[in-house]
Protein backbone atom coordinates (compact mmCIF):
# COMPACT_ATOMS: atom_id res chain seq x y z
CA UNK A 1 0.00 0.00 0.00
CA UNK A 2 1.50 3.37 -1.01
CA UNK A 3 1.71 6.39 1.29
CA UNK A 4 -1.21 8.28 -0.27
CA UNK A 5 -3.58 5.35 0.07
CA UNK A 6 -2.48 4.74 3.64
CA UNK A 7 -3.06 8.38 4.60
CA UNK A 8 -6.43 8.41 2.83
CA UNK A 9 -7.74 5.35 4.65
CA UNK A 10 -6.35 6.24 8.08
CA UNK A 11 -7.34 9.91 8.02
CA UNK A 12 -10.82 9.24 6.63
CA UNK A 13 -11.65 6.63 9.26
CA UNK A 14 -10.10 8.57 12.14
CA UNK A 15 -11.64 11.97 11.33
CA UNK A 16 -15.07 10.45 10.67
CA UNK A 17 -14.89 8.50 13.92
CA UNK A 18 -13.79 11.41 16.11
CA UNK A 19 -16.43 13.83 14.88
CA UNK A 20 -19.14 11.16 14.81
CA UNK A 21 -18.43 10.34 18.46
CA UNK A 22 -18.27 14.04 19.42
CA UNK A 23 -21.94 14.35 18.53
CA UNK A 24 -22.75 11.90 21.32
CA UNK A 25 -21.65 14.59 23.77
CA UNK A 26 -23.58 17.38 22.06
CA UNK A 27 -26.82 16.34 20.36
CA UNK A 28 -28.57 13.48 22.26
CA UNK A 29 -30.55 15.80 24.54
CA UNK A 30 -32.51 17.08 21.52
CA UNK A 31 -34.12 13.60 21.23
CA UNK A 32 -36.10 14.49 24.34
CA UNK A 33 -39.07 16.84 24.28
CA UNK A 34 -38.55 18.20 27.84
CA UNK A 35 -42.20 19.13 27.92
CA UNK A 36 -42.31 20.70 31.38
CA UNK A 37 -43.69 24.10 32.49
CA UNK A 38 -41.28 26.97 32.09
CA UNK A 39 -41.84 30.72 31.58
CA UNK A 40 -45.04 31.70 29.80
CA UNK A 41 -45.06 30.41 26.24
CA UNK A 42 -41.28 29.99 26.19
CA UNK A 43 -40.51 26.26 26.08
CA UNK A 44 -38.01 24.63 28.38
CA UNK A 45 -36.40 22.77 25.48
CA UNK A 46 -35.82 26.04 23.62
CA UNK A 47 -34.21 27.39 26.79
CA UNK A 48 -31.85 24.39 26.88
CA UNK A 49 -31.00 24.74 23.20
CA UNK A 50 -30.21 28.42 23.70
CA UNK A 51 -27.99 27.62 26.69
CA UNK A 52 -25.93 25.10 24.74
CA UNK A 53 -25.92 27.22 21.58
CA UNK A 54 -24.65 30.23 23.52
CA UNK A 55 -21.73 28.18 24.79
CA UNK A 56 -21.13 26.86 21.27
CA UNK A 57 -21.31 30.40 19.85
CA UNK A 58 -18.75 31.70 22.33
CA UNK A 59 -16.58 28.68 21.53
CA UNK A 60 -16.68 29.55 17.83
CA UNK A 61 -15.74 33.15 18.59
CA UNK A 62 -12.80 31.96 20.68
CA UNK A 63 -11.89 29.57 17.88
CA UNK A 64 -11.26 32.44 15.43
CA UNK A 65 -8.07 33.04 17.42
CA UNK A 66 -7.37 29.66 19.02
CA UNK A 67 -7.90 27.44 15.96
CA UNK A 68 -6.24 29.83 13.50
CA UNK A 69 -3.14 29.90 15.77
CA UNK A 70 -3.25 26.20 16.73
CA UNK A 71 0.08 24.33 16.71
CA UNK A 72 0.30 20.62 15.96
CA UNK A 73 1.52 19.58 19.42
CA UNK A 74 -1.54 21.10 21.14
CA UNK A 75 -4.21 19.41 19.03
CA UNK A 76 -4.82 16.13 20.86
CA UNK A 77 -4.60 17.57 24.42
CA UNK A 78 -7.13 20.23 23.41
CA UNK A 79 -9.41 17.65 21.75
CA UNK A 80 -9.50 15.26 24.71
CA UNK A 81 -9.82 18.11 27.19
CA UNK A 82 -12.84 19.45 25.28
CA UNK A 83 -14.59 16.06 25.36
CA UNK A 84 -13.83 15.54 29.05
CA UNK A 85 -15.28 18.91 30.03
CA UNK A 86 -18.36 18.31 27.85
CA UNK A 87 -19.13 14.93 29.46
CA UNK A 88 -18.66 16.26 33.00
CA UNK A 89 -21.05 19.09 32.11
CA UNK A 90 -23.67 16.51 31.05
CA UNK A 91 -23.27 14.87 34.46
CA UNK A 92 -23.94 18.25 36.05
CA UNK A 93 -26.96 18.70 33.79
CA UNK A 94 -28.43 15.37 34.98
CA UNK A 95 -27.74 15.98 38.67
CA UNK A 96 -28.96 19.59 38.88
CA UNK A 97 -32.69 20.50 39.10
CA UNK A 98 -34.37 22.33 36.24
CA UNK A 99 -34.05 25.07 35.12
CA UNK A 100 -30.66 25.60 36.79
CA UNK A 101 -29.22 22.68 34.87
CA UNK A 102 -29.31 24.84 31.74
CA UNK A 103 -26.02 26.34 32.95
CA UNK A 104 -24.33 22.97 32.45
CA UNK A 105 -25.50 22.77 28.84
CA UNK A 106 -23.87 26.18 28.38
CA UNK A 107 -20.65 24.71 29.79
CA UNK A 108 -21.11 21.65 27.58
CA UNK A 109 -21.18 23.80 24.43
CA UNK A 110 -18.12 25.88 25.34
CA UNK A 111 -15.40 23.33 24.47
CA UNK A 112 -17.23 21.35 21.78
CA UNK A 113 -17.19 24.21 19.28
CA UNK A 114 -13.42 23.80 18.94
CA UNK A 115 -13.51 20.13 17.91
CA UNK A 116 -14.27 20.69 14.23
CA UNK A 117 -11.29 23.00 13.77
CA UNK A 118 -8.96 20.59 15.54
CA UNK A 119 -10.03 17.64 13.40
CA UNK A 120 -10.00 19.58 10.13
CA UNK A 121 -6.47 20.88 10.81
CA UNK A 122 -5.24 17.32 10.20
CA UNK A 123 -6.90 17.17 6.77
CA UNK A 124 -6.62 20.57 5.10
CA UNK A 125 -4.05 21.58 2.52
CA UNK A 126 -3.57 18.12 0.97
CA UNK A 127 -3.96 16.88 -2.60
CA UNK A 128 -6.52 14.43 -1.25
CA UNK A 129 -8.40 16.86 1.00
CA UNK A 130 -11.73 16.31 -0.80
CA UNK A 131 -11.40 12.54 -0.41
CA UNK A 132 -10.17 12.90 3.18
CA UNK A 133 -13.07 15.13 4.16
CA UNK A 134 -15.74 13.07 2.42
CA UNK A 135 -16.30 11.07 5.59
CA UNK A 136 -15.93 14.07 7.86
CA UNK A 137 -18.38 16.10 5.82
CA UNK A 138 -21.16 13.59 6.34
CA UNK A 139 -20.22 12.47 9.85
CA UNK A 140 -22.33 15.12 11.56
CA UNK A 141 -25.33 14.39 9.33
CA UNK A 142 -25.61 10.71 10.15
CA UNK A 143 -24.18 11.16 13.67
CA UNK A 144 -26.87 13.66 14.63
CA UNK A 145 -29.59 11.19 13.77
CA UNK A 146 -27.74 8.17 15.17
CA UNK A 147 -27.01 9.61 18.62
CA UNK A 148 -30.65 10.69 18.91
CA UNK A 149 -31.65 7.14 18.05
CA UNK A 150 -29.30 5.85 20.78
CA UNK A 151 -30.71 8.40 23.23
CA UNK A 152 -34.30 7.46 22.38
CA UNK A 153 -33.40 3.77 22.66
CA UNK A 154 -31.90 4.29 26.13
CA UNK A 155 -35.06 6.07 27.28
CA UNK A 156 -37.44 3.49 25.78
CA UNK A 157 -35.66 0.26 26.69
CA UNK A 158 -33.56 1.10 29.77
CA UNK A 159 -35.90 3.59 31.44
CA UNK A 160 -33.21 6.31 31.38
CA UNK A 161 -34.75 9.72 32.05
CA UNK A 162 -34.49 12.61 29.61
CA UNK A 163 -32.06 14.32 31.96
CA UNK A 164 -29.66 11.37 32.40
CA UNK A 165 -29.92 10.23 28.77
CA UNK A 166 -27.32 12.73 27.37
CA UNK A 167 -24.67 11.68 29.94
CA UNK A 168 -25.40 7.98 29.37
CA UNK A 169 -25.13 8.39 25.61
CA UNK A 170 -21.76 10.11 26.01
CA UNK A 171 -20.47 7.16 28.06
CA UNK A 172 -21.44 4.76 25.26
CA UNK A 173 -19.19 6.63 22.82
CA UNK A 174 -16.27 7.52 25.12
CA UNK A 175 -13.94 4.59 24.40
CA UNK A 176 -14.51 4.67 20.60
CA UNK A 177 -13.67 8.39 20.66
CA UNK A 178 -10.36 7.73 22.43
CA UNK A 179 -9.42 5.08 19.86
CA UNK A 180 -10.24 7.30 16.89
CA UNK A 181 -8.36 10.22 18.47
CA UNK A 182 -5.22 8.08 18.73
CA UNK A 183 -5.53 7.13 15.04
CA UNK A 184 -6.08 10.76 14.06
CA UNK A 185 -2.86 11.85 15.75
CA UNK A 186 -0.86 9.26 13.77
CA UNK A 187 -1.65 10.88 10.40
CA UNK A 188 1.58 11.88 8.56
CA UNK A 189 2.35 15.58 7.99
CA UNK A 190 1.60 17.26 4.63
CA UNK A 191 4.04 16.40 1.86
CA UNK A 192 5.85 18.75 -0.51
CA UNK A 193 3.36 17.78 -3.24
CA UNK A 194 0.46 18.73 -0.97
CA UNK A 195 1.90 22.19 -0.35
CA UNK A 196 2.56 22.80 -4.05
CA UNK A 197 -0.99 21.77 -5.00
CA UNK A 198 -2.94 23.56 -2.26
CA UNK A 199 -0.74 26.38 -0.86
CA UNK A 200 1.08 26.15 2.45
CA UNK A 201 -1.11 26.16 5.57
CA UNK A 202 0.30 28.10 8.51
CA UNK A 203 -0.90 29.40 11.91
CA UNK A 204 -2.32 32.92 11.57
CA UNK A 205 -1.45 35.50 14.20
CA UNK A 206 -3.50 38.67 14.72
CA UNK A 207 -1.67 40.70 12.06
CA UNK A 208 -2.08 38.00 9.41
CA UNK A 209 -5.79 37.68 10.20
CA UNK A 210 -6.25 41.45 9.96
CA UNK A 211 -4.53 41.70 6.58
CA UNK A 212 -6.47 38.74 5.18
CA UNK A 213 -9.81 40.16 6.33
CA UNK A 214 -9.05 43.64 4.98
CA UNK A 215 -7.97 42.27 1.60
CA UNK A 216 -11.04 40.07 1.08
CA UNK A 217 -13.60 41.83 3.29
CA UNK A 218 -16.56 41.93 0.88
CA UNK A 219 -16.13 38.38 -0.30
CA UNK A 220 -15.89 37.12 3.27
CA UNK A 221 -19.03 39.11 4.15
CA UNK A 222 -21.11 37.52 1.36
CA UNK A 223 -19.80 34.07 2.27
CA UNK A 224 -20.55 34.56 5.96
CA UNK A 225 -24.09 35.79 5.32
CA UNK A 226 -24.76 32.82 3.04
CA UNK A 227 -23.38 30.43 5.63
CA UNK A 228 -25.51 32.07 8.33
CA UNK A 229 -28.68 31.34 6.33
CA UNK A 230 -27.62 27.74 5.74
CA UNK A 231 -26.73 27.28 9.42
CA UNK A 232 -30.13 28.58 10.52
CA UNK A 233 -31.94 26.17 8.19
CA UNK A 234 -29.72 23.26 9.23
CA UNK A 235 -30.01 23.99 12.96
CA UNK A 236 -33.78 24.38 13.09
CA UNK A 237 -34.33 21.20 11.09
CA UNK A 238 -31.88 19.33 13.33
CA UNK A 239 -32.72 20.71 16.76
CA UNK A 240 -36.46 20.32 16.37
CA UNK A 241 -36.45 17.09 14.36
CA UNK A 242 -38.28 15.31 17.20
CA UNK A 243 -41.11 17.87 17.08
CA UNK A 244 -41.25 17.74 13.27
CA UNK A 245 -41.52 13.96 13.16
CA UNK A 246 -44.22 13.98 15.85
CA UNK A 247 -46.26 16.60 13.96
CA UNK A 248 -46.02 14.53 10.78
CA UNK A 249 -47.01 11.25 12.49
CA UNK A 250 -43.63 9.53 12.93
CA UNK A 251 -43.19 10.17 16.65
CA UNK A 252 -43.11 6.52 17.77
CA UNK A 253 -40.32 5.43 15.42
CA UNK A 254 -36.91 6.09 17.06
CA UNK A 255 -35.06 4.79 13.98
CA UNK A 256 -36.58 7.59 11.85
CA UNK A 257 -33.76 9.91 12.97
CA UNK A 258 -31.09 7.59 11.59
CA UNK A 259 -33.01 6.37 8.53
CA UNK A 260 -33.67 9.85 7.15
CA UNK A 261 -30.11 11.08 7.77
CA UNK A 262 -28.54 7.94 6.30
CA UNK A 263 -30.38 8.50 3.03
CA UNK A 264 -29.18 12.12 2.99
CA UNK A 265 -25.63 10.99 3.71
CA UNK A 266 -25.54 8.57 0.78
CA UNK A 267 -26.93 11.16 -1.64
CA UNK A 268 -24.51 13.81 -0.40
CA UNK A 269 -21.49 11.52 -0.71
CA UNK A 270 -22.41 10.78 -4.31
CA UNK A 271 -22.70 14.50 -5.15
CA UNK A 272 -19.38 15.36 -3.50
CA UNK A 273 -17.25 12.62 -5.05
CA UNK A 274 -16.97 14.52 -8.34
CA UNK A 275 -14.73 17.11 -6.64
CA UNK A 276 -12.08 14.50 -5.85
CA UNK A 277 -11.24 14.34 -9.55
CA UNK A 278 -10.98 18.08 -10.25
CA UNK A 279 -7.37 19.22 -9.86
CA UNK A 280 -7.87 22.75 -11.19
CA UNK A 281 -8.75 24.94 -8.20
CA UNK A 282 -10.67 27.53 -10.22
CA UNK A 283 -12.87 24.90 -11.83
CA UNK A 284 -13.41 23.15 -8.49
CA UNK A 285 -14.40 26.44 -6.85
CA UNK A 286 -17.05 27.01 -9.53
CA UNK A 287 -18.39 23.46 -9.16
CA UNK A 288 -18.69 23.86 -5.38
CA UNK A 289 -20.82 26.99 -5.82
CA UNK A 290 -22.89 25.04 -8.32
CA UNK A 291 -23.50 22.29 -5.74
CA UNK A 292 -24.59 24.91 -3.20
CA UNK A 293 -27.00 26.45 -5.71
CA UNK A 294 -28.43 23.04 -6.65
CA UNK A 295 -28.96 22.23 -2.99
CA UNK A 296 -30.88 25.45 -2.41
CA UNK A 297 -33.10 24.76 -5.42
CA UNK A 298 -33.79 21.23 -4.12
CA UNK A 299 -34.71 22.56 -0.67
CA UNK A 300 -37.09 25.16 -2.09
CA UNK A 301 -38.64 22.83 -4.67
CA UNK A 302 -39.33 20.01 -2.22
CA UNK A 303 -40.81 22.46 0.28
CA UNK A 304 -43.24 23.79 -2.31
CA UNK A 305 -44.23 20.24 -3.30
CA UNK A 306 -44.77 19.35 0.37
CA UNK A 307 -46.95 22.40 0.92
CA UNK A 308 -49.03 21.38 -2.11
CA UNK A 309 -49.34 17.79 -0.74
CA UNK A 310 -47.53 16.27 -3.71
CA UNK A 311 -44.93 14.56 -1.48
CA UNK A 312 -45.02 13.08 2.03
CA UNK A 313 -43.49 14.55 5.16
CA UNK A 314 -40.77 11.90 5.09
CA UNK A 315 -39.87 12.68 1.47
CA UNK A 316 -39.79 16.40 2.28
CA UNK A 317 -37.48 15.91 5.26
CA UNK A 318 -35.10 13.83 3.15
CA UNK A 319 -35.09 15.98 -0.01
CA UNK A 320 -35.06 19.36 1.74
CA UNK A 321 -32.48 18.05 4.20
CA UNK A 322 -30.31 16.90 1.31
CA UNK A 323 -30.58 20.32 -0.30
CA UNK A 324 -29.71 22.20 2.88
CA UNK A 325 -26.71 20.00 3.54
CA UNK A 326 -25.54 20.33 -0.07
CA UNK A 327 -25.18 24.01 0.74
CA UNK A 328 -24.00 23.70 4.34
CA UNK A 329 -21.42 20.89 4.12
CA UNK A 330 -19.11 22.50 1.50
CA UNK A 331 -18.50 25.47 3.80
CA UNK A 332 -17.35 23.15 6.58
CA UNK A 333 -14.94 21.29 4.33
CA UNK A 334 -14.01 22.08 0.76
CA UNK A 335 -15.30 25.59 -0.02
CA UNK A 336 -12.67 27.45 2.02
CA UNK A 337 -10.09 24.74 1.26
CA UNK A 338 -10.34 25.40 -2.48
CA UNK A 339 -10.71 29.15 -1.93
CA UNK A 340 -7.32 29.38 -0.20
CA UNK A 341 -5.75 27.30 -2.95
CA UNK A 342 -7.40 29.57 -5.56
CA UNK A 343 -6.16 32.88 -4.14
CA UNK A 344 -2.80 31.33 -3.09
CA UNK A 345 -2.64 33.04 0.27
CA UNK A 346 -0.69 31.38 3.10
CA UNK A 347 -3.34 30.91 5.79
CA UNK A 348 -5.61 28.17 7.13
CA UNK A 349 -9.20 27.05 6.74
CA UNK A 350 -9.89 27.21 10.48
CA UNK A 351 -9.79 31.01 10.49
CA UNK A 352 -12.50 31.33 7.83
CA UNK A 353 -14.66 28.51 9.17
CA UNK A 354 -14.74 29.98 12.65
CA UNK A 355 -15.67 33.46 11.42
CA UNK A 356 -18.53 31.88 9.47
CA UNK A 357 -19.57 29.58 12.32
CA UNK A 358 -19.68 32.42 14.84
CA UNK A 359 -22.06 34.37 12.62
CA UNK A 360 -24.08 31.27 11.76
CA UNK A 361 -24.79 30.28 15.35
CA UNK A 362 -25.56 33.88 16.28
CA UNK A 363 -28.19 33.92 13.52
CA UNK A 364 -29.71 30.65 14.75
CA UNK A 365 -29.98 31.91 18.31
CA UNK A 366 -31.50 35.22 17.22
CA UNK A 367 -34.18 33.52 15.13
CA UNK A 368 -34.95 31.01 17.88
CA UNK A 369 -35.50 33.85 20.34
CA UNK A 370 -37.76 35.58 17.81
CA UNK A 371 -39.75 32.37 17.33
CA UNK A 372 -40.27 31.95 21.06
CA UNK A 373 -41.09 35.56 21.94
CA UNK A 374 -43.09 36.64 18.89
CA UNK A 375 -46.83 36.27 18.72
CA UNK A 376 -46.84 34.08 15.59
CA UNK A 377 -48.79 30.85 16.00
CA UNK A 378 -47.10 28.63 13.41
CA UNK A 379 -46.25 25.10 14.47
CA UNK A 380 -42.72 23.80 13.81
CA UNK A 381 -43.58 22.25 10.45
CA UNK A 382 -45.14 25.46 9.14
CA UNK A 383 -42.35 27.61 10.54
CA UNK A 384 -39.58 25.53 8.96
CA UNK A 385 -41.28 25.37 5.56
CA UNK A 386 -41.37 29.18 5.39
CA UNK A 387 -37.83 29.37 6.78
CA UNK A 388 -36.53 26.98 4.11
CA UNK A 389 -38.06 29.02 1.29
CA UNK A 390 -36.55 32.25 2.65
CA UNK A 391 -33.12 30.70 3.08
CA UNK A 392 -33.20 29.28 -0.45
CA UNK A 393 -34.06 32.62 -2.06
CA UNK A 394 -31.53 34.67 -0.08
CA UNK A 395 -28.90 31.96 -0.39
CA UNK A 396 -29.07 31.78 -4.18
CA UNK A 397 -28.44 35.52 -4.44
CA UNK A 398 -25.53 35.55 -1.97
CA UNK A 399 -23.99 32.43 -3.52
CA UNK A 400 -23.84 34.08 -6.94
CA UNK A 401 -22.34 37.34 -5.61
CA UNK A 402 -19.67 35.55 -3.52
CA UNK A 403 -18.64 33.34 -6.43
CA UNK A 404 -18.15 36.30 -8.78
CA UNK A 405 -16.18 38.25 -6.16
CA UNK A 406 -13.51 35.61 -5.51
CA UNK A 407 -13.23 34.59 -9.16
CA UNK A 408 -12.41 38.22 -9.93
CA UNK A 409 -9.89 38.38 -7.06
CA UNK A 410 -8.20 35.21 -8.24
CA UNK A 411 -7.49 36.70 -11.68
CA UNK A 412 -4.96 39.03 -10.06
CA UNK A 413 -3.11 35.99 -8.71
CA UNK A 414 -3.15 33.91 -11.89
Residue, then its C-alpha position, 0 to 999 in steps of 0.5 A: x500500500x503506497x503512502x497516499x492510500x495509507x493516509x487516505x484510509x487512516x485519516x478518513x476513518x479517524x476523522x469520521x470516527x472522532x467527529x461522529x463520536x463528538x456528537x454523542x456529547x452534544x446532540x442526544x438531549x434534543x431527542x427528548x421533548x422536555x415538555x415541562x412548564x417553564x416561563x409563559x409560552x417559552x418552552x423549556x427545550x428552547x431554553x436548553x437549546x439556547x444555553x448550549x448554543x450560547x456556549x457553542x457560539x462563544x466557543x466559535x468566537x474563541x476559535x477564530x483566534x485559538x484554531x487559527x493559531x493552533x500548533x500541531x503539538x496542542x491538538x490532541x490535548x485540546x481535543x481530549x480536554x474538550x470532550x472531558x469537560x463536555x461529558x462532566x457538564x452533562x453529568x452536572x446537567x443530569x444531577x442539577x434541578x431544572x431550570x438551573x441545569x441549563x447552565x451545564x449545557x452552556x458549559x457543555x457547548x463551550x469546548x465542543x465548538x473547537x472540535x471541528x477545527x482541531x479535526x480539520x487541521x489534520x486534513x486541510x491543505x492536501x492533494x486528497x483533501x476532498x477525499x479525506x473530508x468526504x467522511x468528515x463532511x457527512x459524519x455530523x449528518x448521520x451522527x446527529x440522527x444516530x445519537x438521537x436514536x441511541x438516546x431514544x433507545x436508552x429512554x425506551x428500553x432502559x428507562x433512562x430519564x431525559x435528563x440522564x440520557x445525554x450523559x449515558x449516551x456520552x459514556x457509550x461513545x467515550x472509548x470509541x472516541x479515544x481510539x479514533x483520536x489516537x488514530x487521528x494523531x498518527x496521520x503523517x504531515x503534509x508532503x511537498x506535493x500537498x503544499x505545491x498543489x494547495x498552498x502552504x497552511x500556517x498558523x495565523x497570528x492577529x496581524x495576518x488575520x487582519x490583513x487577510x480580512x481587509x484584503x477580502x472583506x466583501x467576499x468574506x461578508x457575502x460568504x458569511x451571510x450565506x453560511x448564516x442562512x444555511x446554518x439557521x436552516x440546518x439547525x432548526x431542522x436538526x434541533x427540532x427534528x423530534x417535534x417535526x416527526x411527531x407533527x407529521x405522524x412519525x413520533x413513535x419510530x426512534x429509527x426515523x432519525x437515523x433512517x432519514x439522515x442515512x439517506x441524505x448521507x448517501x446522496x450527499x457523498x455521491x454528489x461530492x465525489x466529483x470534486x475529488x477528480x478536479x485538480x484545477x482549483x478555479x474549476x473546483x471552486x465554480x463546481x462547489x458553488x454550483x453544488x450549493x445552488x443546486x442544494x438550495x433549489x432542491x430545498x425550495x422545490x421540495x418544500x413547495x411540493x410538500x406544501x401542495x401535498x404532492x410529497x409526504x413529510x418523510x420525502x420532504x425531510x429527506x429531499x429538503x435536508x439533502x438540499x440544505x446539507x448540499x449548501x452547508x457541508x461544502x462550507x465546513x470542508x471544501x469551499x474554504x479549502x479550495x478558496x485558499x488554494x485559488x487565491x494562493x494566500x498562506x493561511x488556514x481554513x480554520x480562520x475562515x470557518x470559525x468566522x462563518x460559524x460564529x455568525x451562523x450560530x448567532x443567527x440561529x440563536x437570534x431567530x430562535x428567540x424571535x420564534x419563542x417571543x413573537x406572537x406568531x402561532x405557526x407550528x414547527x412544520x409550518x415555521x420551517x417550511x417558510x424558513x426553508x423558502x426564505x433561506x433558499x431565495x436569499x442563499x441563491x443571491x448571496x452564492x452568486x455574488x460571492x462566487x463572482x467576487x472571488x473569481x475576480x480576485x483570483x485573476x490578479x493571482x493567476 
